[in-house]
Amino acid sequence: MELAVYKKVLRISAPIIGTSLASIFANIIGMIFVARLGHVQLAAGALASSTYIALLVLATGSMYAVSILIAGTTREDITIRKCIFHSAIVVGFCLIIPIAVFFYFCGFIFQCFHQPQALIDIAVGYFHIMIFALPLIVLYMVLQQYFIGTERPSINLKITMLSLISTTVLSYIFILGKLAFPVLGLKGLAWAQLISLVFICGLYSYYLIKKGDQQKYQLMTWQLQANVNTCWKIVKIGLPIGIQYGAELAAMTIATYFIGWIGIKVLAAAQISSQISMLAVMVFLGLSQGTAVLISQAMSQKRIKDCIIYNKAANILGVSLMLLVTAILVCFPEYLIHFYVNVHDINNQFIIHQAKILLAVSGLVLTVDAVRNITAGALRGIHDSKTPMWWGILCQWFIALPMAYLLGFTLHYGAGGIRFGFVIGFGLCAAILVFRFRSKMLAQVGQAS
């Protein structure tokens, strides 16, 4: 395979990856500050972040359709681009309404899952603040996907880097109680994220209003140009993506609740491994989205062989990077863990031991999940969003979760067994999606000939 293909995949994927890493890194730094307040606050962070991300992706995952639809337009399609942009905002606002209700009543829901009350009391405050962030998150996601679709993801990277700085500074002040502020703990992280979202949406708005080549689209106006057909198109392409990501993350959230049954210290260890692994997840999710955009463009121009080449290149890049990540997780776990807890403190040895096990298993999860997500992105590029959705849900809820419970509790492998259940679920789903993509491409080649 030519080096130019890898360069092309990386050219569009790298800024997406950088933006995602910057976004998640702000959360990781905030959680490191939370960890300084003790393992109870850290465990509450696991409960809050796993639930928050699953629900948020369920609502905003549909916005991934924006980049796919915009990629099929040209710069001259001013009305179409504006309609896609405004329709996505309308769809997003409708989807966050039930999420806001969940956030408000989250304490009762956590009690239904028999989570420790000490953790619930901390997590509830976080969710009640983040209710006000939901509309800003929708706007942020639509703006981000718009620039990815116009092949200008570097704009996202620049703005997100500024957001990273602001979130880090605010997290330090609010979480740890600096500059005469009280110690807010996990609630401080929520305030930092909310204020940073106001900042980042303001930057995007200023850019769209003042930048010469963007003024003609008039995206940031009060006159909505949304229509039912475009909204339905976004729902048709994007909702399966949101349901897939949301349902999968919900399954992993249930697995987090399983770990919570084992104990608070084990849940704290799970949060450490999850936060570290999330950095790697952002890499192959960026490759997945970049692949979707490239394949969408290639399909619109009937370049079927290029679709196959882009998918293959992205998978080789993804698996290679995840194998490197696995080696780091296995060989240098204590170096990574020491950002969260004092590795020399004898009272932390149980947490460290559990975190090492979970990091090693996470390496396997990440490798098979890279193939699954990148191939899912390739299928979305040919507007096949339902296949990744249905197989993702089936493999997570009916394979991964039962295997997690079996390995974790019936066979007594604990938290490591719970995580390994997802290696099995992700692996099966990856194999099915690879077969599906190859079948679709062979059918397209047959039609072309």
N, C-alpha and C positions, 0 to 999 in steps of 0.2 A: 504494500500500500504506500502511495506517495506521501512524502513528508508534508506536502502542501495541504493534504486533507486534514491531518492532525492540527496543522496551524489554523485552518479555517474553523474547525470545531472549537479550538481553544480561543480563537479571536472573539467569538461571540459568547462562549461559555465563561471565559475567565473573568470578565467584569461582573457577570451574574454571580459567579462563585464569590468574588471579592465582596460584592454587596451583601450577599447572604452571610458570609463569614463576619463581616463588620456588624451586621444586625444581631447575630447570635452571640458574638463576642461581648457585646454590651451587656447581654443578659448573664453571660458567664462571669464577667467581672463583678456584676452586681451580686451574683450568688456567692462569689468568693468573699465579698464583704459581709453577706448574711452569715456565712459559715463562721466568721470571727465571733459571732454572738452565741455559738454553741451548736451542738448536733441536733437539738430540738428544732431550732430555727431552720437549719439546713434540711431536716426531714420534712418540715412544713413546706419548704420551698419545693421539694420533690412532689408533694401532694398537689400544690398549687400549679407549678409549671407544667406538669404532665397533663393535668386536666385542662388548663388554659390553652395550651398549644393545640390539643386535640379539637377542642370546640372552635377555636379561632380558625384553624385550617378548614374545618367543616364549612364554616361560613364564608371565608375569603378565598378558599381554593378555587371557587368558580371564576375568580378574577384572572386565573391563568389563561382563560379563553381570550382575553383581550390581546395578549401578545400574538397568539395564533391568528386571530382575525385581522389584526393590524398588519401582520406580516404579509397577508394576501392583498394588501392595498398598495397604492402608489402615493407619492407626495402630492399628486394633483387631486387625489380623492379627499378633498377637504371636508365635504359634508358627511361622507361615509365615516371618516375617522372621528369626527365630532360626535356623530350618532353612536358609534361604538363606545366611545369614552363615557358619554352621559348615560347611556343605557346600562353600562356596567355599574355605575354609581347607584342607579335606581335598584338594580338587582341586589347589589351588596347591602344597601340599607334595609331592604326587605328581609334578607337572610340573617342580619344580626339581631333582629327583634327577639326571636326565641333564645338566642345566646345570652342576651341581656337578662332575660327572665331567669335562666339557669344561674347566671352569676349572682343574682340577688338571693336566690334560695339555695345556694351551694352548701350552706352549713347543714341543712336538713338532708341533702343528698349524700354528703360525706358520712353522716350518721347512719344512713341506710346501708352503707358499705362497711360499717363497723370500724371506721378509722379512729385512732386515738383522739380523744377530745382536746388534748393539749395542742395537737397539730391543727385541728379544725378551727379553734379559736384564733389562731394566727392567720390561717389561709383565708378565712372569711373577709378580713379587713382588706386583703390584697384584691380580692374579686370585686368588692363593692366600689373600690376606687377605679378599677379597670373598666367598669360599665361605661364611664364617661369617655374612655379612650376608643370605644368600638367604632363610632362614625369616622374618627380620624384614621383608624387602621384601614377601613375600607377605602378611603380616599388615597391613602398612601399606597395600598396595593394596586389600585387602578393606575395611578401615576407611574409606578414602577414598571408595571406590565406594558404600559403605553410606550415607554422608552425602549424596552426590550424589543417590542414589535417593530419599532422604527430603526432597529439596529444601532441604537445609541445607548447601550447599557452603561457606558462610562459615566453618563450623567448621574445615574443611580449610585454608582460607586463613590463619586465625589461628595454627593449630598449625604450619603449614609456614613461616610468617614467623619463628616462634621457632626452628625448625630451621635456617633460612637463617642466622640470627645465629650459632648454635652451630657450624654447619659451617664458616662463614667464619673464625671465630676459631680453631677447631681446625686448619683447613687452613693458616692462616698460621703457627701454631706448629709443626706437624709437617712440612710441606713444606719450609719455609725454615729450620727448626732454631732456633726461638726458645725463650726461657726454659730454657736449658741442654739442650734436646732436640737430638739429632743431626739433620742435614739428611737427610730421608727421601725427598724428591722425590715421585715418583708414588705410592710406597707410603704416604707421609704423607697423600695425598688419600684413599686407601682406609681408613686408620685414622680419619680425620675423618668419613667417611661412615658407617662402622660404628658409631662412638660416637653420632653424631647419630640414627641409626636406633633405637638403644636409647632415647634420649631421647624421640623423637617417638612411638614405640609406647607408652611409659610415659604420656605426656600423654593420648593417645587412651584408654588403659585407665582412667586416673583419671577422665576425663570420663564415660565410659560407666557406671562404677561409682557415681560420686557424683551425677551430674546426675539430678534428679528424674524428668524425662520419659523418661529412658533406662533407669532402673533396672528398670522392669517387663519389659524385653526380656531381661535377664540374658544379654547376649551374651558377656561375659568370664567364663565359667564353665568348669570342667573337664568338665562333663557335655555331651558333644557331642550335638546333635540332628540330625546330618547323616543323610541317607538316600540310597539309590541313585537314586531317581527325580529328586530335586533336583540331585544331583551330575551326572546325565546331562543334565538341562536346562541346567545351567551350561556343561557341555562342548559341548552342541549349539549354544548361542547364542554362548558365549565363545571356544571353541577356534578357530573360523574367524577371529575377530577377532585372536586371538593369532598364528595361523598367517599371516594376511595381513600384520599389522604386522611380525612377526618375519621372514617371507620377504622382504618389501620391504627391511627394514633390512639383512638378510643380503646382498641384492643390492647395496645401497649400500656394505656392508662390503667386498664383493669389489671394487667400484670403488675403494675406498680402498686395497686391496692393489695394484690396477693402478697407482695413483699412487705407491705405495711402490716399484714397479719403476723409476719415473722417477728418484727420488732422495729423500734425506732432507729436503733443503730444500723441495722441492715438497710433500712430505707435511706438513711443518710449516705451509706456507701453506694447505694443504687443511684442516688442523685449525683454523686461524684462521677461515676462511670458514665451516666447519661449526659452530663454536661460536657465531658471531654469528647465523647462519641459524637455529639451533635455537631462539632466542628467538621468532622469527616463527612457526616450526612449532608452538610451544606455543599460539599464538593460535588458529590454525584447528583444531587438535586439540580445544581447549576448545569452540569453536563446534560442532564435529562431535559431541562428546559431549552438549552441551546440546541440540542439535537432536534427537539420538536419544531423550533423555528426554522432551522435549516431544511428539514424534511418537508415542512409545510410549503416553503418556497419552491423546493425541487418538485414536489407533486403538482403545484400549480403550473409548472412549466413542463410537465410530463417527463421529468428526468428520473426515471425509476431506478436506474442503476446507481445514481448518486445517493438515493435514499438508503440503499443497502450499504453503500460505502460509509456514509455518515454514521449510521448505527453501529457498524463494526468498529470504526475508529473510536467512537465515544465509549464503547464497552471495553475496548483494550485499554484506553486511558483510565477509565474508572476502576477496573479490576487491578491494574498495576499500582495505582495510587492507594487503593485500599489494602493491598498486600503490604505496601510500605508502612501504612498506618498500623496494621496488625503487628508488624515487627516492633514498632515503637511501643505499642501498648503492652506487649509481652515482655520486652527487654528493659523498659524504663518506667515501670508503673509507679514506683515510689517518687520519682521526680515529678510526675504529673499530679499525684495525690497530695504532695506537700503544699500545693497552692491552697488546699481546702482545710487540711488538718495538720497538726504538728506530728510528723512521722516519728519523732524521737520520744514522744509522750507515751508511756506504757498504757495509759488509759484509752488511747486511740488504736491500740494494736488490733482489736477485733474489727473495727471499722476498716482499717487498712487491709487486713487479710481478705475481708469480703470484697472490698473494692478491687483488689488484684484479680480475684476470680472473675468478677463481673467484667473487668476490662479485657481479660483474655477471651472470654466468650463473645464480647462485643466485637472483637476483631473478625470473628467468623460471621457474625450477623451483618456487619458492614460490607463484607466482600460479596456475599450472595445478594444483599439488598441493592448493591450498586448495579448489578446486572438487571435486577427486577425493575428498578426505577428508570434506568436509561432506556431499556426496551419499552417500558410503558410510555416514556416520552416520545419514542419513535412512532408508536402506535397513535398517539395523540396528534402527531404531525400529519398523519394521513386521516385525521378526524375520526379515529376509532378510540373514543374515550371510554366506551362502555365495557370493552373487554378487560382492560386493566382494573376497572372499578369492580366488576363482578368477581373476577378471580382473586383480586386483592382482598375483598371482604370474605369470600369463602375460605381462602387459605389462612387468613388471620383468625377469624372467629371459630372456624370449624376444624382447623388443623393446629395452628400455633397455640391458641389459648388452651384447648384441651391437653395438648402435649406439655404446655408449661405447667398446668396444674398436676398432671401425672408425674412429671419429672421432679417438680418442686416439692410436692406434698406426699403423694402416694409412694414414690420411690425415694423420698427424703434427700434429694440433692439440693434443696434449699433455693436460694436466690439464683445461683448459677444455673440450676436446672430450669427455673422459670424462664430465664433469658434464652437458654438453649432451645426451648420450644419454638422460638421465633426463627432460629436457623432452619429448622425443618419446614416451617410455614413459608418463609421467604424463598427457600430453595425450590420448593415445589412450584410456587407461583412464578418464579423466574424462568423455570424450564417451560412452563405452559405459554408464557408470553413470548419467549424466543421462538417457539414453534409457530405461534399465531402470526408473528411478524413475517417470518420466512414464508409462510403459506400465502399471506396477503401479497407479498412482493412477487412471488412466483406467479400468482394469478394475474398481477398487473403486467408482468413481462410477457405472459402468454397472450394477453389481450393486445399488447403493443405489436406483437409479431403476427 
